Amino acid sequence: MNYQEAYKKLEQYGQLHVLKYYDTLATEEKQALLKQIDATDFSVLQTGESEASGESARGKITPLSAMELDEIEAHREEYKQIGLEAIRAGKVGAVLLAGGMGTRLGSDAPKGMYNIGLTRPMYIFERLIHNTMDVVKESGAYVPFFVMTSDKNHDVTVKFFDEHDYFGYPKNYITFFKQEMAPASDYDGKVFMEEKGKISTSPNGNGGWFVSMERCGVNDIVRSRGIEWLNVFSVDNVLQRIADPVFVGAVIAKDCAVGSKVVRKANPDEKVGVMCLEDGRPSIIEYYELTDELKSAQDEKGQPAYNFGVILNYLFREKDLEKIMDKNLPLHVVEKKIPCLDAEGNKVSPESPNGYKYEQLVLDMIHELDSCLPFEVVREKEFAPIKNKTGVDSVDTARELLRKNGVTL
């Protein structure tokens, strides 16, 4: 893209301020900015206006029954054998969503590089690889591992894995790919500038992982290897089981397009999204969308009807994802504190929210599919999220849960 083409594109979206400092940039900086303008989808700023205005509305919410622990236990061996057979046949891959940084943990490094060890180094990435090795040992087969990074952390993440010899996992089974980025804007929809020659961007949300795999050519690997199922999981849960044979087998046995690991809510007000049906299709409703009526609703057993919280560990059937890949998922507009340049070109780090980031979420992918199996797991054995440095869902609480599960820190 040359300057004239960039000017025309920015003019179309009302973003000409992006070129304010163009003439002051070095040649390499000019080229980098033109390349970024060419790659940036400014249409999200327009698409997100209705979301920011609160114009979107949920459909009719009804309960979605989960496969509970007693039913899973009754069929454990059957499901395990189905899952192990799929893993041994190379039909199961793992996708680690690791595009974020450890900012809330007080770290400037990628979140997966955070050291949770006490007597020895133990990194979040290391724990996740170790968890995957449990299944490798059980099945006798390595699970292809795809790590989603972002522009913010790609190079340092790849280097970190290399420096630690991929934590004992075969290098040829691990593929890195970058998540798509979305521009960040002020409340008027004008994109922020991170530097005089760089637009402020952020990862486009956990719902963009499959499209990012496609655009990076990673899905060619998926197809060539005959992978039929993709276990997608977040970087911050250090206890989760990856490519869990029982989970895989249950989803296959029930012939569902997607499975979702869930835990019973600790209390009605716990801040987790819950599985449900929305207009008859599987969906997830966020905790802040749960009305008092929904919180008090009961199922046929007299239990809370919306009682199973998601832990961001899903098993997607790849062929179903292919069908929905070209659909435009809803945009979620999130108010954030966004470092940027002020009107005079000075860098500022706001102390309060100053604009929007635009994200696609995995819950909207699930809503596009025909069937979903919520699969209950024991919270204390599979849910140790690290979202904060202290307090609830923190490094300390995760360490305690790891200890209870026999992990030496």
Buried (B, 14 or more C-beta within 10 A) or exposed (E): BEEEEBBEBBEEBBBBEBBEBBEEBEEEBBEBBBEBBEEBBBEBBEBBBEBBEEEEEEEEBBBBBBBBEEEBEEBBEEBBEBBBBBBEEBBBBBBBBBBBBBEBBEBEBBBBBBBBEEEEEBBBBBBBBBBBBEBBEBBEBBBBBBBBBBBBBBEBBBEBBEEBEBBEBEEEBBBBBBBBBBBBBEEEBBBBBBBBBBBBBBBBBBBBBBBBBBBBEBBEBBEEEEBBBBBBBBBBBBBBBBBBBBBBBBBBBBEBBBBBBBBBBEEBEBEBBBBBBBEEBBBBBBBEEBEEEBBEBEEEEEEBBBBBBBBBBBBBBBEBBBEBBEEEBBBBBBEEEBEBBEEEEEEEEEEEEBBBBBBBBBBBBBBBBEBBBBBBBEBEBBBBBBBBBEEEBBBBBBBBBBEEEEBEE
